[in-house]
Amino acid sequence: MEPRFPPALHQELKNRFAERYSTAQAVREHHGKDESPYDPMLPDAVVFVRTTQEIIELVHACEHYRVPLIPYGAGSSIEGHLLALQGGISIDMSQMNQVLAVNAEDLTATVQAGVTRKQLNQELKSSGLFFPIDPGADATLGGMTATRASGTNAVRYGTMRENVLGLTVVTAQGKVVQTSRRAKKSSAGYDLTRLFVGSEGTLGIITEVTVKLYPQPEAISGATVHFPTVADAVNTVITTIQLGIPIARAELLDSTTLRAINAYSKTQLPEQPTLFLEFHGSPASVEEQAQTVQQIAQEHQGAEFQWATQPEQRSKLWQARHDAYFAALQLKPGCRSVTTDVCVPISRLAEVIETTRQLLSGSSLPAPLFGHVGDGNFHCAILVDPNNAAELAEAERLNEAIVKTALEHDGTCTGEHGVGLHKMAFLAQEHGSDMLDLMRAIKQAFDPLGILNPGKIVSPA
């Protein structure tokens, strides 16, 4: 089909990108939906880019005709980040997939934005280094940077905010900026790296990312332990963190989530509130950490510590955890998930989760609860029939109540998934109108024509 934007731009892009420019319905449909509860919103066209220079040319053309540009990574976002609210062009970054440099001595790597986390770690395999940020999905580094992602390792290694050292970004005017050099620290001017991290494609198009690397731990040990109640499991983690034990992963899965995982992944885990744990370090330190946490768990009624010390055992364990979202969807075939993403100070976590469970108990909608409780972040996958308006309204009511609870306990509406389209309404509650006005001013300064992923994070005043 012919796109809605001017025929001259259509012809210009067709001539420039040939088969890497598409207006085919199937291609547009693929780039116009994500894991959010929203209906698809299709771009008018898709361009598969390979270089920063190509993005510069694309931006110049779209700036001239005022056509929206929406960066697309792996399509795994769940807040409507990549939906084309105003049509325009989806920029598919998947062919920008080169690992440009590994500086092992400095513990850094520079990659194109389309490199995935698994691809990077495969490239690093023989170096004795690894990149720890693991959101579950095999997301691209550009997408992870744009949404300020984290994941199961965040309790020890932090999020993308702490692990991105510098960026190459194409601005809305088609200029290229490098936000930082590879030095470990700098006080030279505004910290534009941190401004673009989490900007969700609204301030610039990230084309290259320089990240921190870490030595592979000498020893790794994983474990599962189940509890009679969610509160017992959460209090085990709180005590562990407050004692300063450097645990690498601490994931909570409730009984509904375990039931879904067992059916989906063909596992036989006890269908009780369970912690998935992992310890990194020297053999002696790992053993000491594990023994201490085991004692803490026992004090909170934890039972049957199951150890996973071999790589294949740990891989199976964490694959089961990463399957939680898609396993949950199978509890209600044909459903979509309204996924909560609140994060609170660790001292308030047990209280907020208990309140959340009370809220969910009053609803007929299935809502498995799981998350990265080691840093106060948890999710509820509220499962709805996308064609049932009453269910959608109920899910949004629950989501709003959970966010309200988190904010009342000095938390945030989103710990890692970002704002996108779905959480825009909560920003005023969290930050206040003056902060939103400042965000709008930043957006206006960086993108005065409003062509970069319009309609996301903050709406125009």
Steps between C-alpha positions, in 0.01 A plus 500: 500500500598862456601674827310801632806725486595696183568293184832684457628359830370155409695507175812646664513222760419232246790616283740531794427178689358273225393166652576631851205738471159337535136602505378139498209431734668203672820696567306797634288275722815343647636844588170640626439277800682405819421313823284785634121468536448750217362415159758520217586848372682460171766723350457605139833347405802319643866570423768247590811707570862382516707806589488825691539683167183340368310617807634853446365496144167358616463765771576782256235373260237457771585833660434670167153341468430490877443126499526311833787257564465212747812292585438124512729249675375149575133590548491363856384816680178480700398865541421598141840657434513409132137563400460747216234728648534746212620261231841577354805280457622219724881486505595134535845481664544122476757522218717739705634196681878537508710475815732789417763467771578297812752674722570219739766690693256781572199271553291670230334410171354720228217359289251610241153549641357185341738261680309283745617416851540130411701590191734719703555234764568240231763735355655538846503129578872446449602825671405404854264799511124538485225761480263444794180689421240233434138613451393150395413572139792501256465874462732726303753716683349808335151411622627413846673838518197687372274345765760504782456123534623278780415141589591210720860609568415858596532445874877449459593666170246780469292605200581645158528839670809384689646294216485730197820705471430686177272522198499603138169670425344651190299807596167615355702739278711216357812590695722240671601542862726283713393546858821384667843348452604167650660644812353349814379838623462854376381837630500664157166674460144371515461123533327444167563126517261471793250726325479271198494185715128449558388756241316231298591642160337836571818712516730331249568173320765292675731335247799384710535409867813464715436281805688372803615139508576282801732205561322168499460394864742231612210310654121517450236317697125511453225379728124485545319505832125504560294655777151468648422864418616777268571716805750242633683497168511880475620541859783256429619725218461818704714357781759380249533844340504686830783279626707602197529152350606558136245264345496513119138402436192479719179427312156439649236284331160443659308172486294605195818582309655164594190317381525680167874432466460129575237469227691713249859391562428139602669553838400348833561786740296514822196719436562721802647848541862448394826691484748443218843603629849528355837574659817623322859521625785280612415142602542593869290818478224330303481221755491751786229710334289196423523361851407835655199543273393143566499575873298818443251308286458234767421771755216606269361146453693435178529131410675263263792702367570354156848581370597557136877518473551364148461739204229289336302486827522877543404561138190286542412679821530849354333404174201397710506843664527677166207293373276640776335768287419278203405215734256731675331584169413132458285507814240681293539410130452793266557754776719808520683613810472834676837475675576704809855613564519683832818529705523609864773539763596156626378584852144553365493202266320247723226749585444602138491141372253402772273792409532404133399143576193626688405713201538206263305264724189711446516455122396211278790564262803267522807700602824306559749697713875479447799728486842626597432538869871543576467862386138556601351445152214260428242432230142383479391362164128583508348280230209636296294416196600786267146500356334534840470867599399415856811289554725768353344761728542272803867439416568871466322563832725243670809642331414851617440379856834316506683809371322716758616263774859513375501881482359523852803298613753724319522271200469541124244401238767327291814330624629383164246484216481872437208736442416459133133567440355298786647676804481863386204571728701402807788743446312799635415304814862396545685817402254788511408753232820706530714194422279413203534855370879463519482172309285666233756781472779246448295322234428831326868599507620168357211434258319827419305345209386207714602231251682262738267231637219750555239444768728315743615587857352853512222653297530852361380769744 
